[in-house]
């Protein structure tokens, strides 16, 4: 803590928050990153670069690829895509690997 002896002479403290990135307006400071899984298989890392981007980009992509019988679950920094169909799982894994590598 440094003392500020300028002004009225009361020595008001000046606090520094070094290394803190904080905004009250809710704006995103850094990229959010998620580990992506299909059922229990790790596919890769998905980073949200844009301010308005969210995890629904994965479901949007999978729907565009023709996958509709699946659900998405977000647990902390993990995105888990669930599917009952083993055939769909294999095809989703291939599609998601390409999606994650191209980002």
N, C-alpha and C positions, 0 to 999 in steps of 0.2 A: 504494500500500500504506500502510495506517495502522498505527501501532504501538500496542499495548495495554500500557499501563504499570500496569495494575491487577493486584493479586494478588501473585505472587512476585517481581516486578521484573525478570523476564527479557525483557520486551518482546515477547511472542508476537505474530506478525503476524496481522492480520485481513484476509481477502481478501473482496472483494465481487464477485459475478458479476451485475452489473447487466444487466437485459434478458434473462437466461437463464430459460427455463421448462423445468425438468428434473425428472422424477420417476423414481426407480429401479424403481418397481413396474410400469412398462410402460403406465401409463394414458395415454390420448390427451389432449394438451393443446389442440391446435388442430384445426380441421377439415382433413381431407385433401381435396385437390382434384385431379381428373383431367380432362384433355382427352380427349373421346370422339370416336372416328372409326369410320365404317363403311367398310371397306377403306381407301381413302386420303382419304375426304371427311370434313372436320371437321364435327361435329354440335353441339358446345357443351361446356360445362364441367359436370362432375358433382361435387358436393361431398358428402362423407360427414359428416353432422352428428351422428349418434348414435354412442355409444361402440361398440356392437355391430354397426354397419352396415359392410358391405364392398362390394367391386366386384361381387359376385354379384347385387346388386340389379338390375343391368342384364340379366344373363342370365335372372334370374327374371322380370323384366318381359317380355322378348322371348318367353320360353316361354309366358307367359300370353296373349300376343298371337298365338300360333300359329306362331312361328318356331322350328324345331327343327334345321334344317340350317345351322348356323353354329357358329363357335368364337370364344372370347374370349381375347385376349392382353393382358397388362399389361406395358408396357415403361416403367419409371420412373413418370412422371406421365401416361402415355398409356394409355388403354384402347382397343384396336382390336378391333372386331367384324369377323370375316371371314365372307364368304359367297360361294359360287360362282354363285348364281342372281341374275342382274341384276334380275329381277322382285322377288325377296325383298329385294334391296338397296334398291330404291326404296321399298318398303313399310316396311322397317326404318328408313330415314332419316326418313320421315314420323313414324313412331311414336316414335322416339327424340327427335326435336325437341320433340314434345309432352311427353314424359316429362321431359326436361331443363328445359323452360320451367316446368313445373308444380311443380318441386321448390323 
